[in-house]
Amino acid sequence: DMDETADAVVIGGGVMGCSILYNLAAKGVERPVLFERGGLGAGSSGRSQAILRMHYSNEVTTRMAWQSLDAFKHFEEITGLSSGYVKTGYLLIAGPEDRSALFENVAAQQRMGVSTEVLTAEDVEEAAPGFFIRDSEMCAFESESGYVDPYAVMRGYAQCAQSMRATVHMGVGVEGVEVIGGAVKSVFTSRGRVSTPVVIVATGPWSRTFLEKIGLDVPLETVRHQVVALERTEGIPRHSTVGDLVNSFSARSDEGGQTLVGIGETEIATPEDYDEGIGVGVAMEVAAAVASRMPAMSRARIGQGWS
C-alpha cells in the first residue's frame, strides 16, 4: 500500500515539513513524500500562537520573517487556500535596559524594507489603543504583522503539494534512516522500507533524538512554552498583537473573543515527558501581568491552557 521509492522524503507534518514538501513539488522534484506519525500539526505547530512578527536581532531571521509574511498574505494565490492571515499590528514593548537594542534593531529592519517604527508612549495610544506604557519604556510597532491559522497553512501546503506530485502519509512513523558509505539510501517506516537519496528531518523538538539514531549529534535544546487562553468577556475590545519584554509575555487576540498569551521559554524539557498542561498559579500570574499592561483585560476570564 506504499510506493517504495521517493525522490525525497520529508519527516514531520508540521508547518516546516508541509512547507518543505510544497516547495520541493513546486520546484520540480518528481516524487517527494512526507511521513507524519500522527496528524498534521501534532507537535508544536498545532499548539502555536502563530504570531507573525519581524522584530528579531538577527538579520537572517528578520529577512525570512518578512518574506514569509508576503507568502502568508498571498497564500491563496499560491496554494488555493487562505492562510487565515489577520493583520493586527505588532507592538513590541521594551524597558530602559533594552532601549538601544530596540533602536538598532528597528534601524536594521527599516533598511531591509520592513514596515516598522519606534513609538513613544503617546504614539502608542493612537497606533495600538488600550495599552498602559510607562515613560521609561520604548515601543516598536509593525503595522503589517499579525497572525495566521497554523492548520490552514499546513493544510494549504499539503493539499497543494499533493495536487502536484507529492504524497502525504499520515499515521506513518519513520523509525530510521539507512546510510551506506556516507550516502542516504532509504528510510524505515512503520509500514516498510522506502528507497530515497534525500531525507529532510523536520521533526521539531524530536530532531535531536532522531538524528542521534543515525550517529549525528546536533546540539539542539528544546524548551517548554506555555500558552494561556484568556476569554475577553463583557465586550473587552480586541487589541494589537504584543510582545512585552518587560513582563515576559506575548499575546494575540482573535476574532472569537480569545486572547492567547505565551510565556516561558527557559525551562528545558523533552517532548517525551514534559508537562503539557499549565498550573493554576501560572495562569493567574499571566492574567495579572496582561491586566497590568492592558487595563481592560482585568475583566477577562481564564480559559484553558496548554504547553
N, C-alpha and C positions, 0 to 999 in steps of 0.2 A: 504493500500500500504506500510505498515511498519511493520516489525517484532516487536511484542510488548514486547519481553523480550530480555535482553542482560546480559552477564556476567560482562561486564564493559562498561561504557560509557565515551568516551573522548570528551570533549567540546573544539573545536577550531582546525581549519585545517591549522595551521602554521607549521613551521619546528618542533616545540616541539610536537604538537598534532600528526602529522604524524609519527614521530619517536616513540612516546609512543605506538601508535596503532600497528605499525610494531613489536615492542618489545614484546607487550602483545601476539600477534598472534604467534610470533616465540617461546615464552616461554610456549605455550600450552594453553593459555586462549581460551576457546571454541568459544565464540561469542562476541568479542569486537566490539563496534560500535562507529564510530566517527560522530559527528554532526558539520557542519560548516554553519553558516548562510549566508555567501557569497560564494566565491570560494576559492580554495587553495591559501594561501598566501595573503588573502585580507587585512590583518593587517600589522604588522611590517615586517614579513618575506619577503613579496614580494617587499618591498622597501629597503631591506638591501643591504649594500655593500658586504656582505657575506665574509668579510675578516677572514682568519684563522690565528690566532696568538697565541703564547704560553706564551707571556710575561704578567703575572699577578703577583701581590704581594701576592696573596692568593694561598696557595699550592693546595687546593682542586680544584680551578678553573683551575690552570695550568694542573693538572693531567687529568681533564675532557677534556680540550682542546687537550692535547697530545693524549689521547685515541680516541678522536673524529677525529683527523687528520688521524689516522690509518683507521677508518671506512670510511672516505671520499675517501682515496686512494684506498681502496678495495671495494668500493661501488658497482661496477658492479658484483663482485663475490657474494656479499651479496644479492643484490636486482634485478640484471639483467639489471639495467640501470646505466649509468655513472652519477657521481655527478657533472661533469664539473670541477673537481679539476684542477687548473692550479698552478704550482709551480713557484712563482715569487721571493721568498725570502722576508723576512720582516725585515725592518730596523727601529729600534726604536732610536729616537734622543732625548737626554736629556741635559738640561742645567746644570751648575755647582751645583745648589741647589739640583738636583736630582741624582748627581753623586754616592753618597754612596748607595742610594737605588737601583740604577741600578746594581751596583756591587753585592749587597746582593741578589737581585732577580735572576740575571744570575747564581750566585753560587748555589742557591737553585734549580733552574731549571736544571742545569747540573747534580746535584745529583740525580734528578728524571729521568735522561736519555734524556732530551730534547736536540736537536741539536741547541745550541745557543752559542754565544761567544761575548766577548766585543771587539769592534774595535776602533782603533784610527782614526783620520781624514784621515791619509794616507791609512790605510787598506780599508776604505770605497770605495775609487775610484776604487779599484780592485773588491771588492765584489758586490758593487751596484753603478755603474757609474752614473754620472750626477747630483750628489748632492753637494751642497756647505755646508761644515761643518766648523764651527769655531774651533779654537784651544781649546777654553774653553769647548767645547761640547764633550760628550761621546756618543758612539753608541753601541747598541747590534744588532746582526744580526742572524736571524734564516733562515738557508738555505732551509729548507723543507716547510716553510709556504707559503701562497698564498691566493687563494680564490676559492669558488665554485659557481655553478649556483643554487641559492636558489630554483627555480621552479623545477629543475631536482631532487634535493634532496627530496622535498616534494612529487613529482610525484612518484619517485622511491620507497619511503617508503609506500605511499598509495597503489600503484598498487601491490607491493609485499605482503602487509598485506591482500589485497583483494584476492590474489591468494591462501592464506592460509584459514583463516576462518573469516576474518574481513569484516565489511560492512562500507561503507562511504556514508553519506547522505549530499550532497551539497544543499545549499539554504534552509536549515532547522535550525532554531534558537532554542536554549534551553532557555526557559523562566523561569524555576525554578527547584528546586530540592526538592523532598518530603523527609523529615527526620522525622522518628517516633521513639521516645524513644532513641534518640541518634544514630540511625542507618539509613543509606540511603535506601530508598525503591524504588524510581523511579525518572525519570525526566519528566518535562512537556515540550513538544516541540511544535513548530508551526504546527505540523501535528499529535498531540496526545500524549498520555502518554506511556512511555516505562518503564517497571519494570527493576530495576538493583540494585545489592547490592553495587556497586562501581562506583563512579564518579570521573573522573580526570579533573580538571579545567586547561586548557591550553589556556586561553583566553588573554594572554599577558597583555597589558595595561587596558583591560576591567575587569581584575580579581577582583580588589578590590570592584568595584560596584556590580559585580555579587555575590561575596561571602557575601557582606553586606545583600543581599536579604534573605540569609538563616541564618542571625544572626552571621556571622563570620567577625570580624574586623581584616584584615591583613594589616599591615601598609606599603603598597606599595605606592611609588610615581612614577608618570610617567613623563618623560621629552620629550621635543621636540628636535629631532635630525635632522639637516638639511643636505641635500646632494646636491652638485652642480656638474653637469657633464661638464667637460672641453673637448673640441674636440682637439685632437692632430693633427693639420693640418700641412702642409708643412714638412712632414717627420720627425716630432718630435719623437725620439725613445721611446719605452716602457721603463718604469722604475720599479724598485722593489716596492712592497707594502711598505708604510711608515707610521709610527706613529710618528708625530712630536710634542713632548710635549712642545717645546719652542714656536712654532707658533700655537699650539692647533688645529691641523687638522690631519686626517688620509686620505690616498689616495691610490687607486689601479688602475692600468692601464690594460685595457682589450685588447684583440687581435683586436677588431673592431675599435681602434683609439680613444676610450674614456677613460678619467681618471675620476673616481668617487671620489669626495672629501667630507668627512664628517666633520661637525663642530657642536659645540654647544651641550652640554649635561647638561646645568644648568637651562634652562627655564622650570619650572614646568608647565605642560599642561595636559588637559584631552583629551582622544581620541574623545569625542563627539564634541568638539568645538575648536579645535586648528587650527592654520593657516597651511594648508597643502602645501602651496607654499613656495616661497623664495623671499626675496626682492632683487631688482637690486643692491642696495648698498652693501648688504651682499655678493652677487655673485662677485662683483668687488673686495671686500676686500679679499675674498677667493682666487681669481685668483692671486692677488698681493702677498699674503702670499706663495702660491705654487711656483710662479716665483722666489721669493727671495730664496727659498730652492733648486729649480731645474731651473737654468737659461734658459734652452731650452724651458721651459713651458711658458716663457713670450710671445711666439708666438701663444699660444693656444687660441682658441675661446671659449667664454662662451656659453654653450648649455642650456639644460633645468635644472630645479632644482625642488626639492620636499622636503617634511618633513615627 
